[in-house]
Amino acid sequence: MILNTQERRKKPAGFVWLWAALTMPCVALCAADFTSEALSANRPGPAGGATNAPLQSALQQLNFPGVTINAQERCLDVESCVCLHRGALELVACTKGTKEHESIVAIRAKPVHIHAALLLLGAKAGSPATRQPLGDPAGRWIDIPPSGGPVDVFLVLKGEDGKMVEHPISDFIAPSNRRFDDSASADQEARFPTHTFLFAGSILYGGGPGPRRYLSDQSGHVISLVTFGDELLCLAAIHSQDNDALMWQVNATNLPAVGSKVTLRLRPHILPAAKAVNADESPSVLVPEPVQR
């Protein structure tokens, strides 16, 4: 069920407090060149150049069990294990002991640590789907779709030659046998349409003294295919979690056996930081710098 505004507490913009709380022990981060431009290029993928050494060293000192941040590749790896080979899917990834019967992989890492790691890579957090009252006499509500920066999701598996290979998560998702929509009946071999999810960022909940709760840590909703309202990563738009509406199931063709350890790789789309323009300059009259040859 999508959480409404009476069931949740607003989170600070950008989760600034979360970033600070989780990175305070690592003073070296403050000295490192931690701009989005230092970690980015015009497209997602390997940076292809030298990485800021102090930054990489600082990232390695963070205590995020089960999570490895790779600044040079601009991605983070999460230790996971395969937990399902057959059945309908509500999630791509859940935390251990929660919804392994409806997820492809399970993780031991805390979702709040994954959230902080994505922020450190320059990803932009948004909000999960929610419901808000229209304020009219009829007492109607409106569904607000999720938002957040795009993040590509992969499983990293060992290939036949022994090398580790990235596979988009869409390779392991197939149309459900229970689908009754025309698109499924016309093409049962249709691929899952994307391996890119939104960095919704779950929600903070609780009032009064003491820390608030990061709901994804409690629910186990890490990467979702249906809408719960507290997931860390999600699909665009709103997707029902009713049993009759579950549209996808596991494609285990190339998936290792249940219990196998695999790497869940998250690669946010990070664009270069925009250059500041002086107040007395108009963008229309700026002269580009000559290309260095």
C-alpha positions as CSV (number, residue, x, y, z in Angstrom):
1,M,0.0,0.0,0.0
2,I,1.3,3.5,-0.9
3,L,1.9,5.5,2.3
4,N,-0.2,8.6,2.5
5,T,1.0,11.9,4.0
6,Q,-0.5,11.2,7.4
7,E,1.6,8.0,7.7
8,R,4.9,9.4,6.8
9,R,7.2,12.2,7.9
10,K,8.9,14.6,5.4
11,K,12.6,13.9,4.9
12,P,15.1,16.8,4.7
13,A,16.0,17.7,1.1
14,G,18.8,15.6,-0.2
15,F,19.1,13.7,3.0
16,V,21.9,16.1,4.0
17,W,21.8,14.9,7.6
18,L,22.0,11.3,6.5
19,W,25.1,12.0,4.4
20,A,26.8,13.9,7.3
21,A,25.9,11.3,9.9
22,L,27.3,8.4,7.9
23,T,30.4,10.1,6.7
24,M,31.5,12.1,9.8
25,P,34.0,9.3,10.9
26,C,35.9,9.8,7.7
27,V,37.4,13.2,7.9
28,A,39.4,12.7,4.7
29,L,36.3,13.1,2.7
30,C,36.2,16.7,3.6
31,A,39.7,17.2,2.1
32,A,39.1,15.2,-1.0
33,D,38.0,16.8,-4.3
34,F,34.4,15.7,-3.9
35,T,32.6,17.4,-6.7
36,S,30.2,15.6,-9.1
37,E,32.5,16.7,-11.9
38,A,35.4,14.7,-10.4
39,L,33.3,11.6,-10.6
40,S,31.5,12.1,-13.9
41,A,31.5,12.3,-17.6
42,N,28.8,12.9,-20.2
43,R,27.4,9.4,-19.9
44,P,27.2,6.6,-17.3
45,G,30.0,4.1,-17.2
46,P,33.7,3.9,-16.4
47,A,35.4,7.3,-15.9
48,G,38.3,6.2,-18.0
49,G,40.8,8.4,-16.2
50,A,42.7,8.7,-13.0
51,T,40.6,8.9,-9.9
52,N,41.2,11.4,-7.0
53,A,43.4,9.2,-4.8
54,P,42.4,10.9,-1.4
55,L,38.7,10.4,-2.3
56,Q,39.1,6.7,-3.1
57,S,41.1,6.2,0.1
58,A,38.5,7.9,2.1
59,L,35.7,5.9,0.6
60,Q,37.5,2.7,1.5
61,Q,37.5,3.7,5.1
62,L,33.7,4.0,5.3
63,N,32.1,1.2,7.4
64,F,29.3,0.1,5.1
65,P,29.2,-3.7,5.6
66,G,28.4,-5.5,2.3
67,V,28.8,-2.4,0.2
68,T,31.9,-1.5,-1.9
69,I,32.1,2.0,-3.5
70,N,34.1,2.2,-6.7
71,A,34.7,5.8,-7.5
72,Q,36.7,5.1,-10.6
73,E,34.0,3.0,-12.1
74,R,31.3,5.3,-10.6
75,C,29.3,2.4,-9.2
76,L,28.8,0.5,-6.0
77,D,28.7,-3.3,-5.5
78,V,26.4,-4.9,-2.9
79,E,27.1,-8.5,-1.7
80,S,24.0,-10.6,-2.6
81,C,22.8,-14.1,-3.0
82,V,20.3,-15.6,-5.3
83,C,17.1,-16.4,-3.5
84,L,14.5,-17.4,-6.1
85,H,14.4,-19.4,-9.3
86,R,10.7,-19.7,-9.8
87,G,7.7,-17.5,-9.0
88,A,6.2,-14.1,-9.4
89,L,8.3,-11.1,-8.5
90,E,7.5,-8.0,-6.4
91,L,11.2,-7.0,-6.0
92,V,14.6,-7.3,-7.6
93,A,16.3,-7.2,-4.2
94,C,15.3,-7.4,-0.6
95,T,17.1,-7.7,2.7
96,K,17.7,-11.1,4.3
97,G,14.8,-12.5,6.2
98,T,12.1,-10.4,4.5
99,K,10.7,-11.2,1.0
100,E,13.1,-13.8,-0.5
101,H,10.0,-15.6,-1.9
102,E,9.3,-12.6,-4.2
103,S,12.8,-11.3,-5.0
104,I,15.7,-12.3,-7.3
105,V,18.5,-11.6,-4.7
106,A,18.7,-10.9,-1.0
107,I,21.3,-8.7,0.7
108,R,22.7,-8.3,4.2
109,A,23.7,-4.7,3.7
110,K,21.5,-1.9,5.2
111,P,19.5,0.0,2.6
112,V,20.4,3.2,4.5
113,H,24.1,2.5,3.8
114,I,23.3,1.9,0.1
115,H,21.5,5.3,0.1
116,A,24.5,7.1,1.6
117,A,26.8,5.4,-0.9
118,L,24.7,6.5,-3.8
119,L,24.8,10.1,-2.5
120,L,28.6,9.9,-2.2
121,L,28.7,8.9,-5.9
122,G,26.7,12.0,-6.8
123,A,23.3,10.4,-7.3
124,K,20.2,12.4,-6.7
125,A,17.6,11.1,-4.3
126,G,13.9,11.7,-4.9
127,S,10.8,10.3,-3.2
128,P,8.8,7.0,-3.4
129,A,5.2,7.2,-4.6
130,T,2.7,8.6,-2.2
131,R,-0.9,9.7,-1.8
132,Q,-2.0,13.2,-1.0
133,P,-5.5,14.6,-0.3
134,L,-7.0,16.9,-2.9
135,G,-8.7,18.9,-0.1
136,D,-12.1,18.9,-1.8
137,P,-15.4,18.3,-0.1
138,A,-15.5,14.7,-1.5
139,G,-12.3,13.8,0.4
140,R,-10.6,12.5,-2.7
141,W,-6.9,11.6,-2.9
142,I,-4.4,11.7,-5.7
143,D,-1.5,9.3,-6.4
144,I,1.9,11.1,-6.7
145,P,4.4,9.0,-8.8
146,P,7.9,8.4,-7.6
147,S,10.9,10.5,-8.4
148,G,14.7,10.3,-8.3
149,G,17.8,10.1,-10.3
150,P,18.3,7.1,-12.7
151,V,20.4,4.1,-11.5
152,D,21.3,1.2,-13.7
153,V,21.0,-2.2,-12.0
154,F,23.2,-5.2,-12.9
155,L,24.1,-8.7,-11.6
156,V,27.8,-9.5,-11.9
157,L,28.4,-13.1,-12.7
158,K,31.4,-15.3,-13.6
159,G,31.5,-16.1,-17.3
160,E,32.6,-19.3,-19.0
161,D,36.1,-17.9,-19.3
162,G,36.2,-17.2,-15.6
163,K,36.0,-13.4,-16.0
164,M,33.3,-11.4,-14.2
165,V,30.6,-10.1,-16.5
166,E,27.9,-7.5,-15.9
167,H,24.4,-8.5,-16.9
168,P,21.5,-6.0,-16.9
169,I,18.9,-7.1,-14.3
170,S,16.3,-7.3,-17.1
171,D,18.0,-10.5,-18.3
172,F,16.6,-12.2,-15.3
173,I,13.0,-11.0,-15.5
174,A,10.3,-12.5,-17.8
175,P,6.6,-11.9,-18.3
176,S,4.5,-13.7,-15.7
177,N,2.4,-16.7,-16.7
178,R,-0.5,-15.0,-14.9
179,R,-0.5,-11.9,-17.1
180,F,-3.8,-11.3,-19.0
181,D,-2.8,-8.1,-20.8
182,D,-2.7,-8.1,-24.6
183,S,1.0,-7.4,-24.8
184,A,1.9,-10.5,-22.8
185,S,-0.4,-12.8,-24.9
186,A,1.0,-11.4,-28.1
187,D,4.6,-12.0,-27.1
188,Q,5.4,-14.2,-24.2
189,E,9.1,-13.8,-24.9
190,A,9.0,-10.1,-24.4
191,R,11.9,-8.8,-22.3
192,F,11.6,-6.7,-19.2
193,P,11.7,-3.2,-20.7
194,T,14.5,-1.6,-18.6
195,H,17.4,-2.1,-16.2
196,T,17.2,1.5,-15.0
197,F,15.4,2.4,-11.8
198,L,14.7,5.6,-9.9
199,F,16.7,6.5,-6.7
200,A,13.5,7.1,-4.7
201,G,15.4,6.9,-1.4
202,S,12.8,5.4,0.9
203,I,11.4,7.6,3.7
204,L,12.2,8.7,7.2
205,Y,9.5,8.0,9.8
206,G,8.9,8.9,13.4
207,G,8.6,12.0,15.6
208,G,9.7,13.1,19.0
209,P,13.1,12.5,20.5
210,G,15.5,10.0,19.1
211,P,16.5,9.1,15.5
212,R,13.9,8.6,12.9
213,R,13.6,5.2,11.1
214,Y,14.7,4.5,7.6
215,L,11.7,2.4,6.5
216,S,13.5,0.3,3.8
217,D,15.7,-1.0,6.6
218,Q,12.7,-2.4,8.3
219,S,10.5,-3.5,5.3
220,G,13.4,-5.0,3.3
221,H,12.1,-3.2,0.1
222,V,15.4,-2.4,-1.6
223,I,14.7,-2.5,-5.4
224,S,11.0,-2.9,-6.2
225,L,9.0,-3.8,-9.3
226,V,5.7,-2.9,-7.5
227,T,4.9,0.1,-5.5
228,F,5.2,-0.1,-1.7
229,G,5.9,3.5,-0.9
230,D,9.1,2.9,1.1
231,E,11.5,1.4,-1.4
232,L,15.1,2.5,-2.0
233,L,15.0,2.0,-5.8
234,C,11.8,1.7,-7.9
235,L,10.4,1.8,-11.4
236,A,8.9,4.9,-12.8
237,A,5.1,5.3,-12.3
238,I,2.9,3.3,-9.9
239,H,2.6,-0.5,-10.1
240,S,0.0,-2.5,-8.2
241,Q,1.1,-5.2,-5.8
242,D,-2.2,-7.1,-6.0
243,N,-1.5,-10.8,-6.9
244,D,-3.6,-10.6,-10.1
245,A,-1.6,-7.6,-11.2
246,L,1.9,-9.1,-10.8
247,M,3.3,-8.9,-14.3
248,W,6.8,-10.4,-14.0
249,Q,8.5,-13.6,-12.8
250,V,12.0,-14.9,-12.5
251,N,13.9,-15.8,-15.6
252,A,16.4,-18.3,-14.2
253,T,17.9,-19.3,-17.6
254,N,21.4,-17.9,-16.8
255,L,20.9,-17.4,-13.0
256,P,23.2,-19.3,-10.6
257,A,21.6,-21.7,-8.2
258,V,19.6,-20.5,-5.3
259,G,22.0,-19.6,-2.5
260,S,24.9,-18.7,-4.9
261,K,26.7,-15.5,-4.0
262,V,26.5,-12.8,-6.6
263,T,27.3,-9.1,-6.9
264,L,24.5,-6.6,-7.2
265,R,25.9,-3.6,-9.0
266,L,24.3,-0.1,-9.0
267,R,25.6,2.5,-11.4
268,P,23.9,5.9,-11.1
269,H,23.7,8.2,-14.1
270,I,25.9,11.2,-13.1
271,L,26.1,14.3,-15.3
272,P,28.9,16.9,-15.1
273,A,28.4,19.7,-12.6
274,A,27.1,22.9,-14.3
275,K,29.6,25.7,-14.4
276,A,28.5,28.8,-12.5
277,V,27.7,32.0,-14.4
278,N,28.5,35.4,-13.0
279,A,25.6,37.6,-12.3
280,D,26.8,40.2,-14.8
281,E,27.2,37.6,-17.6
282,S,24.5,36.5,-19.9
283,P,24.7,32.8,-21.1
284,S,23.8,34.0,-24.6
285,V,27.0,36.1,-24.9
286,L,29.5,33.7,-23.3
287,V,32.4,32.8,-25.6
288,P,33.5,29.2,-25.5
289,E,37.1,28.5,-24.6
290,P,39.3,27.3,-27.5
291,V,39.9,23.6,-27.7
292,Q,43.4,22.5,-26.5
293,R,45.2,20.6,-29.2
